[in-house]
Amino acid sequence: MKALIETIVASLVDHPEDIVVTETEEDTKIVYHLTVNQEDVGKVIGKNGRIAKAIRTVVYAARTDAKKRIYLDIM
Amino acid sequence: MRELTASGQTVEEAVQSALEQLNTTRDQVEIDVIDEGKKGLLGVFGSKRAIVKVTIAKNQIQETEKFIKEVTGNMNIDVTIQTTVDGNHVTYELSGENIALLIGKRGQTLNALQYLVHLALNKDGKQFYTVTVDAEGYRGRRRDTLTSLASKMADKAIRLNKKVALEPMPAFERKIIHSALQEHGKVSTYSDGTEPHRHIVIKP
């Protein structure tokens, strides 16, 4: 899952080396927290959050056998 | 790092140093000579260093195909991709097992993926492409569904003599409906609302 997020985001940003994805497990969900280089923030969010929404849609679709919900937190 | 300006005693040296820093080979880059430099007197006085700009040229379309493979691989979906290029329009046809997972409800996931692919493809290339990502003929099936939906809704609009609003759709799906009803004499269509809630209205 982490690899998926990293792959997608790496294709969008100018500083792929600054991508950090951390995973925290909570009671009902698994939260992935994504941070990117300050300059790239706009590139992962997009106009009206359009890119962020697309990333989330793809990532949520990838949820496979895990029972918990996943949540992607950007910045 | 995809672009680098380097300098050296000669153009050749400058290019070599750039290639080393970019960690690549000559056949994968585009080289622009900014300044050819001057030898100067005895190589000491009045010499000017050569400056070149080296850009990693890559095949955007192939790179993007790899990107799709990686993304789907990370989703545990094994796909084969067939790529067709028609002018500046690129179509990636995905097929494989479990492809339904990739399409999602009403093509939601496929559309999101298509948008991301579009961004990845056009990120740092000089050439601009439009993209279609298709999965097991989904786009074709969707086109048929939308066309029949369009005529059904047009009938409804006429019967009720009232405007009929459809649910929000992405631009290329609205286009299918607009063109399906273009020849229809009794109704006209327009889009209303702002993205991502923009939807078609059929007016008798």
Interface residues (C-beta under 8 A of the other chain):
Chain A: M1 A3 L4 T7 I8 S11 L12 N48 R50 I51 K53 A54 I55 T57 V58 A61 A62 T64
Chain B: F67 E70 V71 N74 M75 N76 L101 L102 G104 Q108 T109 A112 L113 Y115 L116 L119 A120 K123 E195 P196
